Amino acid sequence: MNSTDANTAAEDSSAAPRKSSLPKRLVVLFTIGLLLFGGVGFYVYFWLTHPIGAGPASPVVVAEKFEEVWSERPVVLLGFGDSITAGFGASPGKSFFKRLLNNPDDEFADVQGITLKKVLPNIEGNNIALSGSTSIEMVDILLPKLETYPEETFGIIVASIGGNDVIHMYGRTPPREGAMYGATMEQAQPWIENYDQRLTSILDKIASHFPGGYHIFLMNIYDPTDGIGDVFNAGLPAWSDALQVHGAYNEVIEQTCEERADTTLVDIHEEFMGHGIHSTQFWRPFYHSEDPGYWYFDNLEDPNDRGYDSIRRLMLNRMADVLPGKL
């Protein structure tokens, strides 16, 4: 062996074996994959899934106020308005209108036996609400359907008026009065002023059909985005002024109720806050840890059964506050 071969052999024998970097790369790739998987899961659960939950919705009904009969006189419960009052999306017998009159077979224990029929044994229901109707269409279609009741009959009117004015036509057409989706606040302002006048006219017309007395329970408009305004996360086109237009309509409703002794606000906007498309997001100020359930039907516009349960409860509580002194 010559000296060159000897030196090469010595170098080969003294060289330390190299460690493979494969395990380290696998750890890095696994960590990245885990983070990506977790991030996707986080997004899907907190933005795309909407668990409905189970059991009674809020609020609690004050049962003591339904222990005695309020009146024996003839009473009609009149439903007027859009799909919320019509009960679109509700299971049979579980719209708020029907639950005001009768308990469904599987009623929750805390409201079993708490109905208007218990305290008003001579009440009858007449629901003329029309799904999809705007306040403009209610003037043309629903008001002519009203009958005038005899003087011995007292009217209890439950109404949802104006929600479709705001959400129609879901961005499919340019915004216009009665279908304002996508409008700027500047565009919408004259339509809002017209709605103010139209709402008063509708309520006055309803009142004229009850010479024996009446009271109106008027809902405001809830917000499926929980006050965030990100309608695009619900599959609708982005609308920058959505909350402003929506808020202006609610201001009209609330001001109207304040000005009229014959009309009581039923605040579904507040009660439904936190039960919309962000109901699972625990870091939001509106999060309901005791019940983060989603209260909207598949179409986003209407309540599901739990939402209708909540409206029924709100109505019963407001009616118990107002009606015994008016009948």
C-alpha positions in Angstrom: 0.0 0.0 0.0 1.4 3.4 -0.9 1.2 6.4 1.3 -1.7 8.0 -0.6 -3.9 4.9 -0.1 -2.9 4.7 3.6 -3.9 8.4 4.1 -7.3 7.8 2.4 -8.0 4.8 4.5 -7.2 6.7 7.7 -9.5 9.5 6.7 -12.4 7.0 5.9 -11.9 5.2 9.2 -11.9 8.5 11.3 -14.9 10.2 9.6 -18.0 10.3 12.0 -21.2 8.8 10.6 -23.8 11.5 9.6 -27.2 11.5 11.3 -30.2 11.5 9.0 -32.4 14.7 9.1 -35.5 12.7 8.1 -37.0 12.3 11.6 -36.7 16.1 12.2 -38.3 16.8 8.9 -41.2 14.5 9.8 -41.7 16.2 13.1 -41.9 19.6 11.4 -44.3 18.3 8.7 -46.4 16.6 11.3 -46.6 19.8 13.4 -47.5 21.9 10.4 -50.2 19.4 9.4 -51.6 19.4 12.9 -51.8 23.1 13.0 -53.5 23.3 9.6 -55.9 20.6 10.6 -56.7 22.3 13.8 -57.1 25.7 12.1 -59.5 24.2 9.6 -61.4 22.5 12.4 -61.6 25.7 14.4 -62.9 27.6 11.4 -65.5 25.0 10.5 -66.9 24.7 14.0 -66.9 28.3 15.0 -68.0 29.8 11.6 -69.7 27.1 9.6 -71.5 24.8 12.0 -74.6 26.0 13.9 -75.6 23.5 16.7 -79.3 24.1 17.5 -79.2 22.7 21.0 -82.2 21.3 22.8 -84.6 22.1 25.6 -86.5 25.2 26.4 -85.4 28.5 25.0 -85.3 31.7 27.0 -86.9 33.7 28.6 -88.6 32.1 31.6 -92.3 32.6 31.6 -93.8 34.0 34.8 -96.2 31.1 35.5 -97.9 32.8 38.4 -99.5 35.4 36.0 -101.3 32.6 34.3 -102.9 30.9 37.3 -106.2 32.9 37.1 -108.6 33.7 34.2 -108.0 37.2 32.8 -111.4 37.5 31.2 -114.5 35.5 30.0 -115.3 37.9 27.1 -114.9 36.9 23.5 -111.3 37.5 22.3 -109.6 37.0 18.9 -105.9 36.5 18.5 -105.1 38.0 15.1 -101.8 37.2 13.4 -100.7 39.9 10.9 -97.4 40.2 9.0 -94.8 38.1 7.3 -93.4 34.6 7.6 -92.4 34.9 11.3 -96.0 35.3 12.3 -97.1 32.8 9.6 -94.8 30.3 11.2 -92.6 29.4 8.2 -90.0 26.8 9.2 -91.8 25.6 12.3 -92.7 22.0 13.0 -96.4 21.2 13.0 -98.0 23.0 16.0 -94.8 24.8 17.0 -95.1 28.2 15.5 -95.3 30.9 18.2 -98.8 31.7 17.1 -100.1 28.2 17.6 -98.1 27.7 20.8 -99.7 30.9 22.3 -103.1 29.1 22.0 -102.2 25.4 22.6 -99.3 23.4 24.0 -97.9 20.9 21.6 -97.9 17.2 22.7 -94.2 17.4 23.7 -94.4 20.7 25.4 -91.6 21.7 27.9 -92.5 21.1 31.5 -91.9 24.8 32.5 -94.7 26.1 30.2 -97.1 23.1 30.3 -100.5 24.5 30.7 -99.4 28.1 30.1 -101.5 29.3 27.1 -103.8 32.1 26.3 -106.7 29.6 26.2 -106.2 29.0 29.9 -106.6 32.6 30.9 -108.9 33.6 28.1 -111.2 30.6 27.6 -113.3 32.3 24.9 -110.3 33.1 22.6 -110.2 32.2 18.9 -107.3 32.4 16.5 -107.2 34.0 13.1 -103.8 34.2 11.4 -103.7 36.1 8.1 -100.0 36.6 8.0 -98.4 36.0 4.6 -94.9 34.5 4.2 -92.6 36.7 2.1 -94.8 39.8 2.3 -93.2 43.3 2.6 -94.9 46.2 4.4 -96.0 47.5 1.0 -97.7 44.2 0.1 -99.3 44.0 3.5 -101.2 47.2 2.7 -102.3 45.9 -0.7 -103.0 42.2 0.3 -103.5 41.8 4.0 -105.4 44.9 5.1 -108.3 44.1 2.7 -108.6 40.7 4.4 -109.4 42.2 7.8 -112.9 41.8 9.1 -114.5 44.1 11.6 -115.3 42.4 14.8 -118.3 43.0 17.1 -118.0 45.4 20.0 -118.1 42.6 22.6 -114.9 41.1 21.0 -111.4 42.2 22.2 -108.6 41.9 19.7 -105.0 40.8 20.5 -102.9 41.4 17.5 -99.4 39.9 17.1 -97.5 41.4 14.2 -94.1 41.3 12.3 -94.0 44.1 9.8 -90.9 45.2 7.8 -88.3 42.5 7.9 -88.7 41.6 4.3 -88.4 45.2 3.3 -84.8 45.0 4.5 -83.6 41.6 3.3 -85.4 41.3 -0.1 -84.1 40.6 -2.7 -80.9 39.2 -1.1 -78.7 41.2 -3.5 -80.1 39.6 -6.6 -81.6 42.8 -7.9 -80.6 46.5 -7.4 -82.0 47.9 -4.2 -85.4 49.5 -4.2 -88.2 50.4 -1.8 -89.5 47.2 -0.3 -86.4 45.3 -1.4 -83.5 47.3 0.0 -80.8 44.7 0.3 -77.5 46.3 -0.7 -78.7 49.9 -0.4 -76.5 52.6 1.1 -78.0 54.5 4.0 -78.4 57.6 1.7 -80.4 55.5 -0.8 -82.5 53.9 2.0 -83.4 57.1 3.9 -86.5 58.1 1.9 -87.7 54.5 2.0 -87.2 54.4 5.8 -89.3 57.6 6.1 -92.0 56.0 4.0 -92.0 52.9 6.1 -92.5 55.1 9.2 -95.6 56.5 7.8 -96.8 53.2 6.4 -96.3 51.4 9.7 -98.5 53.9 11.5 -101.1 53.7 8.8 -101.2 49.8 9.0 -101.6 49.9 12.8 -104.3 52.5 12.6 -106.2 50.4 10.0 -105.9 47.3 12.1 -107.2 49.2 15.1 -110.3 50.4 13.3 -111.5 46.8 13.0 -111.8 46.3 16.7 -114.4 48.7 18.1 -114.6 46.7 21.3 -111.0 47.3 22.2 -107.6 45.8 21.2 -103.9 45.7 21.8 -101.0 45.2 19.4 -97.8 43.3 20.1 -95.3 44.3 17.5 -92.0 42.6 17.0 -88.9 44.4 15.9 -86.4 42.8 13.5 -83.7 40.4 14.7 -80.2 40.1 13.3 -78.8 36.6 12.3 -75.3 38.1 12.2 -75.5 38.9 15.9 -74.7 42.5 15.4 -71.6 42.0 13.4 -73.1 42.6 9.9 -71.0 40.0 8.1 -73.8 38.6 5.9 -71.3 37.2 3.5 -70.5 34.6 6.2 -74.1 33.5 5.8 -73.8 33.0 2.1 -75.2 36.4 1.0 -73.5 39.2 -0.8 -71.5 41.7 1.4 -73.6 44.8 2.4 -71.6 47.5 4.0 -74.6 49.5 5.3 -76.6 46.5 6.4 -76.5 47.3 10.2 -77.3 50.9 9.6 -80.4 50.2 7.5 -81.5 47.4 9.8 -81.0 49.6 12.8 -83.0 52.5 11.3 -86.0 50.2 10.7 -85.8 49.0 14.3 -85.7 52.6 15.5 -88.9 53.3 13.6 -90.6 50.3 15.2 -89.4 51.1 18.7 -90.3 54.8 18.4 -93.8 53.8 17.1 -94.3 51.5 20.1 -93.2 54.3 22.5 -95.7 56.8 20.9 -98.7 54.5 20.9 -100.5 53.4 24.0 -102.2 50.6 22.0 -98.9 49.0 20.9 -96.3 47.1 22.9 -92.8 46.2 21.6 -91.7 42.6 21.6 -88.0 42.8 21.5 -86.9 39.7 19.5 -83.8 41.6 18.3 -82.3 41.6 21.9 -83.5 38.1 22.7 -82.1 36.5 19.6 -78.7 38.3 19.9 -76.0 35.6 20.3 -78.2 32.9 18.8 -77.3 33.7 15.2 -74.4 32.6 12.9 -71.8 33.4 15.6 -73.6 31.5 18.5 -70.7 29.2 19.2 -68.0 31.9 19.4 -67.3 31.9 23.1 -65.1 35.0 22.9 -67.9 37.3 21.8 -69.6 39.5 24.4 -73.0 38.1 23.4 -72.1 34.5 23.9 -74.6 32.5 25.9 -72.6 29.9 27.8 -75.8 28.3 29.3 -77.4 27.9 25.8 -75.3 28.8 22.7 -77.9 27.3 20.4 -78.7 28.5 16.9 -82.3 29.8 16.7 -82.7 30.3 12.9 -84.2 28.1 10.3 -82.3 26.9 7.2 -83.2 30.0 5.2 -81.6 32.3 7.7 -84.7 34.6 7.7 -87.1 32.7 10.0 -86.8 31.0 13.4 -86.5 27.3 13.9 -88.5 25.6 16.6 -86.4 26.9 19.4 -86.6 30.4 18.0 -90.4 30.2 17.8 -90.4 28.9 21.4 -88.5 32.0 22.5 -90.9 34.3 20.7 -93.9 32.6 22.3 -92.3 33.1 25.7 -91.6 36.8 25.0 -95.1 37.3 23.9 -96.7 35.6 26.9 -94.6 37.7 29.3 -95.5 40.9 27.5 -99.2 40.0 27.3 -99.3 39.1 31.0 -97.9 42.6 31.8 -100.5 44.4 29.6 -103.7 42.5 29.0 -105.2 41.9 32.4 -105.6 45.6 32.9 -107.2 46.2 29.4 -109.7 43.3 29.1 
